[in-house]
Protein backbone atom coordinates (compact mmCIF):
# COMPACT_ATOMS: atom_id res chain seq x y z
CA UNK A 1 0.00 0.00 0.00
CA UNK A 2 1.11 3.57 -0.53
CA UNK A 3 2.39 5.65 2.39
CA UNK A 4 0.43 8.42 4.07
CA UNK A 5 2.85 10.91 2.54
CA UNK A 6 2.16 9.58 -0.97
CA UNK A 7 -1.57 9.63 -0.30
CA UNK A 8 -1.46 13.27 0.82
CA UNK A 9 0.48 14.19 -2.31
CA UNK A 10 -2.23 12.54 -4.41
CA UNK A 11 -4.87 14.65 -2.66
CA UNK A 12 -2.87 17.85 -3.14
CA UNK A 13 -2.53 17.03 -6.83
CA UNK A 14 -6.27 16.40 -7.18
CA UNK A 15 -7.09 19.77 -5.63
CA UNK A 16 -4.55 21.70 -7.67
CA UNK A 17 -5.65 20.12 -10.93
CA UNK A 18 -9.37 20.52 -10.20
CA UNK A 19 -8.97 24.21 -9.38
CA UNK A 20 -6.88 24.71 -12.53
CA UNK A 21 -9.53 22.98 -14.61
CA UNK A 22 -12.47 24.87 -13.09
CA UNK A 23 -11.09 28.36 -12.46
CA UNK A 24 -8.65 29.00 -15.31
CA UNK A 25 -7.78 32.69 -15.31
CA UNK A 26 -10.52 33.59 -12.85
CA UNK A 27 -14.04 33.03 -11.52
CA UNK A 28 -15.43 35.87 -13.60
CA UNK A 29 -19.00 35.38 -12.36
CA UNK A 30 -17.90 36.27 -8.82
CA UNK A 31 -15.32 38.82 -9.91
CA UNK A 32 -18.04 40.64 -11.84
CA UNK A 33 -20.57 41.05 -9.05
CA UNK A 34 -19.02 40.24 -5.63
CA UNK A 35 -16.89 42.99 -4.02
CA UNK A 36 -13.35 41.83 -3.12
CA UNK A 37 -13.89 42.57 0.58
CA UNK A 38 -17.31 40.87 0.83
CA UNK A 39 -17.63 38.28 3.61
CA UNK A 40 -20.04 35.38 3.71
CA UNK A 41 -21.01 32.17 5.45
CA UNK A 42 -22.35 28.96 3.94
CA UNK A 43 -23.53 25.53 5.10
CA UNK A 44 -23.29 22.10 3.53
CA UNK A 45 -26.89 20.88 3.38
CA UNK A 46 -27.70 17.17 3.04
CA UNK A 47 -30.69 16.43 0.78
CA UNK A 48 -30.43 12.65 0.82
CA UNK A 49 -29.82 9.66 3.09
CA UNK A 50 -26.68 7.59 3.53
CA UNK A 51 -23.11 7.92 4.80
CA UNK A 52 -21.46 11.31 4.52
CA UNK A 53 -17.88 11.40 3.22
CA UNK A 54 -15.48 14.10 2.11
CA UNK A 55 -15.84 16.57 4.95
CA UNK A 56 -12.11 16.50 5.70
CA UNK A 57 -11.39 16.85 1.99
CA UNK A 58 -13.71 19.87 1.80
CA UNK A 59 -11.71 21.47 4.60
CA UNK A 60 -8.53 20.88 2.57
CA UNK A 61 -10.09 22.50 -0.50
CA UNK A 62 -11.19 25.64 1.34
CA UNK A 63 -7.77 25.96 2.97
CA UNK A 64 -6.10 25.58 -0.44
CA UNK A 65 -8.30 28.28 -1.95
CA UNK A 66 -8.02 30.69 0.98
CA UNK A 67 -6.02 30.06 4.15
CA UNK A 68 -8.16 32.62 6.01
CA UNK A 69 -11.36 30.57 5.64
CA UNK A 70 -12.96 29.39 8.89
CA UNK A 71 -14.28 25.82 8.73
CA UNK A 72 -16.74 24.60 11.37
CA UNK A 73 -17.25 20.82 11.36
CA UNK A 74 -20.72 19.68 12.44
CA UNK A 75 -20.61 16.03 11.32
CA UNK A 76 -17.67 13.67 11.00
CA UNK A 77 -16.87 11.60 7.93
CA UNK A 78 -18.67 8.27 8.17
CA UNK A 79 -21.73 9.68 9.94
CA UNK A 80 -25.15 8.43 8.92
CA UNK A 81 -27.14 11.35 7.50
CA UNK A 82 -30.68 12.21 6.46
CA UNK A 83 -32.43 14.99 4.55
CA UNK A 84 -31.96 18.34 6.30
CA UNK A 85 -28.73 17.55 8.15
CA UNK A 86 -25.91 20.11 8.06
CA UNK A 87 -22.40 18.72 7.65
CA UNK A 88 -20.34 21.89 8.13
CA UNK A 89 -20.26 25.68 7.99
CA UNK A 90 -17.61 27.73 6.24
CA UNK A 91 -17.07 31.47 6.50
CA UNK A 92 -14.73 34.04 5.03
CA UNK A 93 -14.36 35.69 1.64
CA UNK A 94 -17.55 35.29 -0.39
CA UNK A 95 -15.49 34.98 -3.56
CA UNK A 96 -13.42 32.18 -2.03
CA UNK A 97 -16.50 30.26 -0.93
CA UNK A 98 -17.94 30.44 -4.44
CA UNK A 99 -14.65 29.48 -6.07
CA UNK A 100 -14.34 26.31 -3.99
CA UNK A 101 -18.04 25.38 -4.05
CA UNK A 102 -18.21 23.12 -7.10
CA UNK A 103 -15.08 21.11 -6.32
CA UNK A 104 -16.32 20.51 -2.77
CA UNK A 105 -19.75 19.40 -3.95
CA UNK A 106 -18.49 17.22 -6.81
CA UNK A 107 -16.07 15.43 -4.49
CA UNK A 108 -18.41 15.03 -1.54
CA UNK A 109 -21.38 13.85 -3.61
CA UNK A 110 -19.33 11.05 -5.15
CA UNK A 111 -17.40 10.17 -2.00
CA UNK A 112 -20.63 9.96 -0.01
CA UNK A 113 -22.20 7.69 -2.62
CA UNK A 114 -19.19 5.36 -2.48
CA UNK A 115 -19.12 5.36 1.32
CA UNK A 116 -22.85 4.59 1.39
CA UNK A 117 -22.53 1.66 -1.03
CA UNK A 118 -19.51 0.34 0.84
CA UNK A 119 -21.38 0.45 4.15
CA UNK A 120 -24.20 -1.57 2.55
CA UNK A 121 -21.70 -4.28 1.56
CA UNK A 122 -20.01 -4.17 4.98
CA UNK A 123 -23.36 -4.70 6.69
CA UNK A 124 -24.14 -7.65 4.42
CA UNK A 125 -20.87 -9.26 5.51
CA UNK A 126 -21.47 -8.72 9.22
CA UNK A 127 -20.52 -11.76 11.27
CA UNK A 128 -18.77 -13.65 8.46
CA UNK A 129 -15.20 -12.48 9.05
CA UNK A 130 -14.88 -11.56 5.36
CA UNK A 131 -13.74 -8.05 4.46
CA UNK A 132 -14.76 -5.99 1.42
CA UNK A 133 -12.08 -4.57 -0.88
CA UNK A 134 -12.21 -1.96 -3.62
CA UNK A 135 -10.39 -2.31 -6.97
CA UNK A 136 -8.57 -0.12 -9.53
CA UNK A 137 -11.90 0.45 -11.33
CA UNK A 138 -11.92 4.07 -10.27
CA UNK A 139 -12.47 7.42 -11.98
CA UNK A 140 -9.20 8.52 -13.63
CA UNK A 141 -7.58 11.33 -11.69
CA UNK A 142 -9.49 10.99 -8.41
CA UNK A 143 -8.60 7.48 -7.28
CA UNK A 144 -7.34 8.74 -3.91
CA UNK A 145 -10.74 10.29 -3.15
CA UNK A 146 -12.66 7.18 -4.12
CA UNK A 147 -10.45 4.82 -2.13
CA UNK A 148 -10.63 7.21 0.84
CA UNK A 149 -14.42 7.02 0.60
CA UNK A 150 -14.30 3.20 0.69
CA UNK A 151 -12.35 3.40 3.96
CA UNK A 152 -14.86 5.88 5.38
CA UNK A 153 -17.65 3.43 4.52
CA UNK A 154 -15.93 0.67 6.48
CA UNK A 155 -14.25 -1.17 3.60
CA UNK A 156 -10.57 -1.80 2.94
CA UNK A 157 -8.34 -0.74 0.09
CA UNK A 158 -6.84 -3.17 -2.39
CA UNK A 159 -3.58 -2.08 -4.03
CA UNK A 160 -3.62 1.62 -4.83
CA UNK A 161 -2.09 1.30 -8.28
CA UNK A 162 0.20 -0.85 -10.43
CA UNK A 163 3.29 0.06 -8.42
CA UNK A 164 2.46 -0.96 -4.85
CA UNK A 165 1.58 -4.65 -5.28
CA UNK A 166 2.13 -7.44 -7.80
CA UNK A 167 -1.12 -8.87 -9.20
CA UNK A 168 -0.76 -11.63 -11.76
CA UNK A 169 -4.05 -11.79 -13.65
CA UNK A 170 -5.11 -13.99 -16.55
CA UNK A 171 -3.38 -11.95 -19.25
CA UNK A 172 -0.10 -11.76 -17.30
CA UNK A 173 -0.21 -15.53 -16.84
CA UNK A 174 -0.99 -16.22 -20.50
CA UNK A 175 1.65 -13.79 -21.80
CA UNK A 176 4.25 -15.23 -19.39
CA UNK A 177 3.62 -18.80 -20.52
CA UNK A 178 1.68 -20.11 -17.54
CA UNK A 179 1.16 -19.68 -13.81
CA UNK A 180 4.40 -21.23 -12.59
CA UNK A 181 6.51 -19.27 -15.05
CA UNK A 182 4.72 -16.02 -14.17
CA UNK A 183 5.33 -16.55 -10.45
CA UNK A 184 8.99 -17.54 -10.85
CA UNK A 185 9.69 -14.61 -13.19
CA UNK A 186 8.00 -12.27 -10.71
CA UNK A 187 10.06 -13.53 -7.78
CA UNK A 188 13.25 -13.12 -9.82
CA UNK A 189 12.24 -9.61 -10.84
CA UNK A 190 11.58 -8.59 -7.23
CA UNK A 191 14.95 -9.98 -6.15
CA UNK A 192 16.84 -8.30 -8.98
CA UNK A 193 15.17 -4.92 -8.42
CA UNK A 194 15.31 -5.18 -4.61
CA UNK A 195 11.59 -4.61 -4.23
CA UNK A 196 9.44 -5.92 -1.40
CA UNK A 197 6.00 -6.23 -2.98
CA UNK A 198 3.27 -8.71 -2.11
CA UNK A 199 2.18 -11.13 -4.85
CA UNK A 200 -1.45 -11.92 -5.67
CA UNK A 201 -2.19 -14.56 -8.30
CA UNK A 202 -5.52 -15.00 -10.07
CA UNK A 203 -6.97 -18.48 -10.58
CA UNK A 204 -9.63 -19.30 -13.17
CA UNK A 205 -10.39 -22.82 -12.01
CA UNK A 206 -9.45 -25.42 -9.39
CA UNK A 207 -6.59 -26.79 -11.47
CA UNK A 208 -4.99 -23.35 -11.45
CA UNK A 209 -5.49 -23.16 -7.66
CA UNK A 210 -3.53 -26.41 -7.35
CA UNK A 211 -0.76 -25.12 -9.59
CA UNK A 212 -0.42 -21.85 -7.68
CA UNK A 213 -0.06 -23.81 -4.43
CA UNK A 214 3.06 -25.52 -5.81
CA UNK A 215 4.90 -22.18 -5.62
CA UNK A 216 5.79 -20.41 -2.39
CA UNK A 217 5.82 -16.67 -1.84
CA UNK A 218 2.22 -16.01 -2.89
CA UNK A 219 0.47 -13.60 -0.53
CA UNK A 220 -3.11 -14.07 -1.74
CA UNK A 221 -4.96 -16.12 -4.33
CA UNK A 222 -7.70 -14.39 -6.30
CA UNK A 223 -10.54 -16.86 -6.81
CA UNK A 224 -12.07 -15.27 -9.88
CA UNK A 225 -15.57 -15.97 -11.22
CA UNK A 226 -15.99 -19.25 -9.31
CA UNK A 227 -19.39 -20.61 -8.30
CA UNK A 228 -20.15 -21.26 -4.63
CA UNK A 229 -19.23 -24.96 -4.68
CA UNK A 230 -15.88 -24.41 -6.36
CA UNK A 231 -15.14 -21.43 -4.10
CA UNK A 232 -15.63 -23.63 -1.02
CA UNK A 233 -13.35 -26.26 -2.54
CA UNK A 234 -10.74 -23.62 -3.39
CA UNK A 235 -10.76 -22.36 0.19
CA UNK A 236 -10.36 -25.94 1.43
CA UNK A 237 -7.40 -26.57 -0.88
CA UNK A 238 -5.66 -23.31 0.03
CA UNK A 239 -6.16 -23.73 3.77
CA UNK A 240 -3.67 -21.61 5.70
CA UNK A 241 -1.13 -21.45 2.86
CA UNK A 242 -2.12 -17.90 1.96
CA UNK A 243 -5.04 -15.51 2.02
CA UNK A 244 -8.06 -15.85 -0.26
CA UNK A 245 -10.07 -13.33 -2.25
CA UNK A 246 -13.25 -13.82 -4.29
CA UNK A 247 -14.11 -11.53 -7.18
CA UNK A 248 -16.04 -11.35 -10.41
CA UNK A 249 -19.54 -9.94 -10.67
CA UNK A 250 -20.35 -10.35 -6.98
CA UNK A 251 -23.51 -8.40 -6.10
CA UNK A 252 -25.49 -7.44 -3.02
CA UNK A 253 -27.57 -10.58 -3.61
CA UNK A 254 -24.58 -12.94 -3.77
CA UNK A 255 -21.92 -11.38 -1.55
CA UNK A 256 -22.91 -13.10 1.68
CA UNK A 257 -23.06 -16.50 -0.02
CA UNK A 258 -19.47 -16.05 -1.19
CA UNK A 259 -18.40 -14.88 2.28
CA UNK A 260 -19.94 -18.00 3.79
CA UNK A 261 -17.64 -20.06 1.56
CA UNK A 262 -14.86 -18.92 3.90
CA UNK A 263 -12.88 -16.40 1.85
CA UNK A 264 -10.86 -13.74 3.64
CA UNK A 265 -11.74 -10.95 1.20
CA UNK A 266 -14.25 -10.07 -1.48
CA UNK A 267 -13.31 -7.40 -4.02
CA UNK A 268 -15.90 -5.40 -5.89
CA UNK A 269 -15.44 -2.78 -8.58
CA UNK A 270 -19.06 -1.76 -8.04
CA UNK A 271 -18.04 0.14 -4.91
CA UNK A 272 -16.52 2.83 -7.11
CA UNK A 273 -17.85 2.40 -10.64
CA UNK A 274 -21.59 1.92 -10.00
CA UNK A 275 -22.84 4.56 -7.61
CA UNK A 276 -25.37 7.41 -7.73
CA UNK A 277 -24.17 10.68 -6.24
CA UNK A 278 -25.61 11.81 -2.93
CA UNK A 279 -27.64 15.04 -3.22
CA UNK A 280 -25.80 17.81 -1.37
CA UNK A 281 -25.92 21.62 -1.61
CA UNK A 282 -23.78 24.49 -0.38
CA UNK A 283 -26.12 27.29 0.70
CA UNK A 284 -25.45 30.80 1.94
CA UNK A 285 -26.61 31.52 5.49
N, C-alpha and C positions, 0 to 999 in steps of 0.2 A: 504493500500500500504506500501511497505517497505520504510525505511528511507534512506536518502542520504548516511548516514554512512554505512548502510547495503549494499547498492548498490555498493559503492566504494570497500567494502570488497569482494564482488562477483567478481568485475573486477580484483582486485589484485590476487584473487585465480585463475581466468582464465589464467592470464598471467603466473603466477608461474607454473601452471600445464602444460601449453602448452610448455613453455621453457623446463621443465623437460622431457616431452614426446619427443620433437624434438631434443634436444641437448645431453641429456645423459651425458656421461663423456667428451664430447667435440665435437666441429665442426671440425672434422679431415680434411675435404676438405680444409678449410681455414687455419687451423694450419699447414698443409703440404706445402702450397705454398704462403701464404701471410705473410710477415714479421710482427712481433709484433708492430713495430712502424709505419707501413704504414697508411697513411691518405687517405681518399676518400670522395667523394660527390655523392649523388644519388638523383634522382627525381622520384616521383610517377606519372607515365604516364597513362592517361585515354585512353582506346582503345574501348570505347563504348559510349552509350548515356543513360542518366537517372539522378538520384539524388545521389550525392556522400555522403557516410557516413562512419564513422570510422576514420576520420582524427585525432580527439582528442584521440581516443584509440591508434592510431599508435604512437602518441607522448608519451603516457604512456609506450608503449612497448619499444621504444628506450631509454627512461629514465631508465626503469627497467634494461635493458641490459647494459647500459653504461651512467652514469650520466653526462659524459663530452660531449655527443652528442649535436650538435646544430641543432635544428629543426626550419625550416622556413616555416610557413604556407602561402600558396598562395590562397587556396580556403577554405571556411568554410563548415562545415558539413551542409547538406541540400541544397547546391548549385546545380543548374542544370548544367550538364556537357555534353560535346561532345567529339568525337574522337580528340586526340591531346592536350587536356587540361592537365595542370600540377597542381596537388593538393598540393604538398609540396616538399621541398628539405630537405635533411638531410646530415650532414657532421660530420666527426670525424674518429674514428678508422675504417679502412676498414673491419677488422674482425668483429667488432660489428655490422656494417651495414649488413653484410652477415648473421650473426647469427639471427638477428631480422627479416630479409626479409620475410621468408615464413609465420611466424605468422601474420605479418602486412598484407600481401596480402590475406591470407586465410580469415582473419577477415573482411577486407575492401571489398573484393569481395562479400561476403555474406551480410554484412550489407548494402552495396549499393543496392544490389538486393532487399532486404526487404524494404528499404526506397523508392525505385522506385515504387514497387508494391503498397505500402501504399499510396503514393502520387496519384497514379492512382485512387484508391478507394476514397480518399479524394476529388479529383476533381469531381468524379461522384456524390458525395453527396452535392456538392456546392449548397447553397441556400435552402437546406431542413431543416437544423437545427439538423440533425442526425449526430452523431459522430461514427467513426470507432474504434473498439477495437480489440486488438490481443487476443490470448488465451494461454493456457499452451502447445499447440502443437508446441513445440520448440525443437531444437537440444539439447540432453542431454549434460550438462556441459557448454553451452554457452548461456543460456537463457538471462542473463543480456545484452549481446551484441545484441541479436535479438530484445529484447524489447526496447533497446536504439534506435535501427535503426527504429523501428516503430514510436517512438517519433520524430525522425529526419525527417521522411517522412510526418509528420503532423497528425499522428494518436494518439490514447490514449492507455494507458496500462490497461488491465484488472488486476485481482489479479496477483501478481508475482508468488505465489506458493500456496501450500495447507495451509500455516500457517497465511496468512495475510487477509483472507476473508473466510466467510462460504459460500459454494455453494452447495445447496441441489439439486442434479441431480436425474434422474430417479431411478438409483440403490439405492441411499441413501433413497429415498422415499419408494421404495418397501421393502428394508431390514428393515426400521423403522416401517413399518406397515401402511403407508399412509402419505399423505401430512400434515395433522393437527398434527399427532403424531410426525412427523419429525421436524416440526417447534417448537412445544412445548418442545420437548426434547432438541433441540438446544438452545432455550432461557434459559432453566434450566441449561444446561451445561455452557453457557457463564456467568450466574450469579454465579454459584458455583466456577468457575475457575477465576472469576474476570477479564474476557476478554471483550474488547470492539471491536468486529468485526462485520462488516456489513453482512447482510444475503441476499443472492440471492436464489430464489427458481425457479426451472424449471417447466414449465407447458407443458403437451403434448397435451392438448385439452382445449376447452372453459370451460368444467366442472371443470377441475383442476384450471383454472384461478379463477373461482367463489369460489372454496374452499380455495385457497390461500388468497383471499380477506377477508375471515372470521377471519383471524389471523392478529394481528397488529405486528409491529416490522420488517416487511419485507422491505428491502431497494430497491430491484429491482426484477422484475419478468422476467424470461428468457422465451420468447415465442419461443419455439423450434420446427422447422420443420412445421410451420403453412403455409397455403396458404395465398394469399393476402387478400381475403375476411375475413377469420377468424382472421388474424392479425389486420385488421381494427376494427373488433368487440372486440378483446381483448383489444386494446388500448382504445376503448370507455368504456368498462367495468371498466378498471383500473383507468381511469381518472387521477386525481391528487393524488391518494392514495400512489403511489410509482413510481419509474422510470421503464421504459420498455426497453427490449433488444431483438432483433430478432437474431436468429442464425439457423444454419443447412443448409449447402450446398448453401449458398448465393454466387452468382457469380457476375462478372462484368456486366453481362447481366441483372441480377435481382435486384441488390443492390438498385438502385434508386427507383424501384417499392416498395420495402419494406420500404424504407425511407419515401416515400409518404403516407404510411399507418399511419405515425405519431409516430413511435418509437423514443425513445431518443438515443438509441445506436444500432449498428449492430456489432456483433463479427464475426470474420473470421479467422479460422486457416490457410487459404491459404496465409495470409500475411507472415507467417514464414515457412510453410511446403511445399509450392509450388512455389519456385522461381528459377531463373537461374542466376548464379553468373555474376556480371559485370566483364568485361575483363579489368584488371589493370596490370601494370608491374612496377617494381622498376628497374630503369636503371642508371648505372653509368654515370656521366657527368664530 
